[in-house]
Amino acid sequence: MTTQVNKYSDVSFWWNTLPAELTTANRPALTQDIDVDVAIIGAGYTGLWTAYYLQKRNPQLSIAILEAEVVGFGASGRNGGWCSAYFPTSIDKLGRLHGAQQARAMQDAMHATVTEVENVVASENIDCDWQRGGCISFARSELQRERAQDYVKHWHDWGYTDADYAYLDQDATNAHGYASDSLGGSFTSHVAAINPAKLVRQLGSIVESRGATIFENTRVTQIDPHVVTTAGGRVSAKFIVRATEGYTPQIKGMKRDIAPIYSLMIATEPLSDEVWSQIGLAKRETFTDFRNLIIYGQRTADNRFAFGGRGAPYHFGSSIKTEYDRNNKVHNSLPGVLAEIFPAASGAKITHSWGGPLGIARDWMASAGLDSDTGFAWAGGYVGDGVGTTNLSGRTLADLITGTASDLVTLPWVNHKSRKWEPEPFRWIGANAGLQAMTLADASENRTGKPSHIADVVGRFVGE
Ligand SMILES: Cc1cc2nc3c(=O)[nH]c(=O)nc-3n(C[C@H](O)[C@H](O)[C@H](O)COP(=O)(O)OP(=O)(O)OC[C@H]3O[C@@H](n4cnc5c(N)ncnc54)[C@H](O)[C@@H]3O)c2cc1C
């Protein structure tokens, strides 16, 4: 018997605890020039879902996936495991830009996407600890309670019902979980908790078993019309799909297309039944609260907390380095934030800390598109909402590439192009000022109990 060594065990808690059969990363690098129908750059969810649906639409297509590291090395193997219907651009902004019907169609497609992933997980026998427990957002102050009510009313104004987004009073909220100071909250059923690395690693094996070739340790340095350049060889392709999300600025000519922002997480040791009886989350509901600077968590299948937040600085020049995956200030603060929300978890041992870059377009709008003149396709800019949205990307790109007329290819994010990020140092100043403003807004709201206008300024920065 050969012993499998999980070389990537430091990438995240999820990677660290993958079963051995999912860590065998033995795919060769590209060493010669090849010619395929579709070349996909990046083996995260975006690249792999695109391959998956291309194979469904046309099993004859030859597909090469070029991955700088290994399948699931990026955000797809590190995230909080919320497979959600959240879309980074507000439905109001979509309505202003594209009309109410299109805005509504986009959100309906997001809802349907969570169900689509659920169906594929079942039909392909993907073991990724899928649990459709929904998401409970706690309102932990009077201000947050008003925000929760407004949030739900806003969705109802768009025609959704309590079955989609419901305001819950204190008792109904406690039935999901006991957060300190909770006065109520909102609940949506359109979220599932998953083990993200298990999903991405199995997706890789599925598309490979159906004929796609995955080249690992194969970094793409340049993309030209119908040609992709790597150190080991060039790939000629009718279509090229860029699926590199936060890493995009590393590709020649794409420095300002996406800004990589780090999100950071911790995992606790498995907690006892006694502790969980004081916390709840019995259906493995994902959770957050109504503060400004995003926090997110889930109860894992092995009864830990996996908990994360933004707040790490943007790094000058859109730099990405392994050392940025850990940030003492944020990682040291997360256990305290978790314990403050769930006092029963205070003292829980922190067994893992990690992080990774997500991708943000300058106008905060995700997009999926194809330039039919050059055969260049892309998808990304999901901010922190890519686990579900990447599946919609995969189906959309497969339809665009195969020329399939579907409802997906007319959604308002299709072929949307954000303006580029500012050159440095303005990008650094703007991105970090935005992060700082959210932190200040929360501090001010905790102190005064009144809404902070600083957050509105950030809203204007992101075009809301
Ligand atoms: C800590 C964290 C928590 C998050 N939590 C959530 C969450 O709970 N819910 C949610 O919906 N979203 C969450 N997100 C965001 C979500 O994980 C991403 O939006 C999603 O995984 C993006 O998938 P992707 O395939 O587009 O990109 P990635 O998974 O980042 O994949 C890109 C791949 O491209 C490869 N690559 C990059 N450059 C090159 C190159 N030049 N040549 C070849 N290959 C290259 C990378 O190695 C990588 O494997 C989180 C992100 C992070 C970092």
The ligand as a Gaussian input file, in Angstrom:
#p B3LYP/6-31G(d) Opt

LIG

0 1
 C      -11.476000      32.294000       2.630000
 C      -12.568000      32.376000       1.602000
 C      -13.881000      32.149000       1.992000
 C      -14.906000      32.188000       1.051000
 N      -16.166000      31.813000       1.431000
 C      -17.142000      31.697000       0.505000
 C      -18.393000      31.148000       0.844000
 O      -18.624000      30.687000       1.967000
 N      -19.361000      31.120000      -0.114000
 C      -19.132000      31.579000      -1.372000
 O      -20.042000      31.542000      -2.197000
 N      -17.910000      32.034000      -1.750000
 C      -16.911000      32.076000      -0.843000
 N      -15.666000      32.493000      -1.220000
 C      -15.432000      32.793000      -2.632000
 C      -15.350000      31.511000      -3.469000
 O      -14.513000      30.578000      -2.836000
 C      -14.814000      31.836000      -4.853000
 O      -15.632000      32.840000      -5.429000
 C      -14.817000      30.648000      -5.801000
 O      -14.183000      29.536000      -5.211000
 C      -14.112000      31.043000      -7.094000
 O      -13.865000      29.890000      -7.852000
 P      -12.950000      30.018000      -9.136000
 O      -12.845000      28.674000      -9.721000
 O      -13.447000      31.113000      -9.997000
 O      -11.543000      30.514000      -8.577000
 P      -10.443000      29.711000      -7.734000
 O      -11.031000      28.638000      -6.921000
 O       -9.600000      30.733000      -7.038000
 O       -9.609000      28.982000      -8.848000
 C       -8.707000      29.637000      -9.707000
 C       -7.652000      28.615000     -10.085000
 O       -6.857000      29.162000     -11.133000
 C       -5.520000      28.774000     -10.901000
 N       -4.694000      29.759000     -11.608000
 C       -4.521000      31.045000     -11.304000
 N       -3.711000      31.661000     -12.184000
 C       -3.383000      30.719000     -13.087000
 C       -2.575000      30.735000     -14.256000
 N       -1.935000      31.833000     -14.663000
 N       -2.438000      29.589000     -14.978000
 C       -3.085000      28.456000     -14.584000
 N       -3.859000      28.390000     -13.472000
 C       -4.006000      29.511000     -12.738000
 C       -5.368000      28.829000      -9.392000
 O       -4.257000      28.069000      -8.934000
 C       -6.702000      28.296000      -8.931000
 O       -6.678000      26.889000      -8.724000
 C      -14.617000      32.503000      -0.305000
 C      -13.300000      32.743000      -0.700000
 C      -12.273000      32.682000       0.239000
 C      -10.862000      32.917000      -0.197000

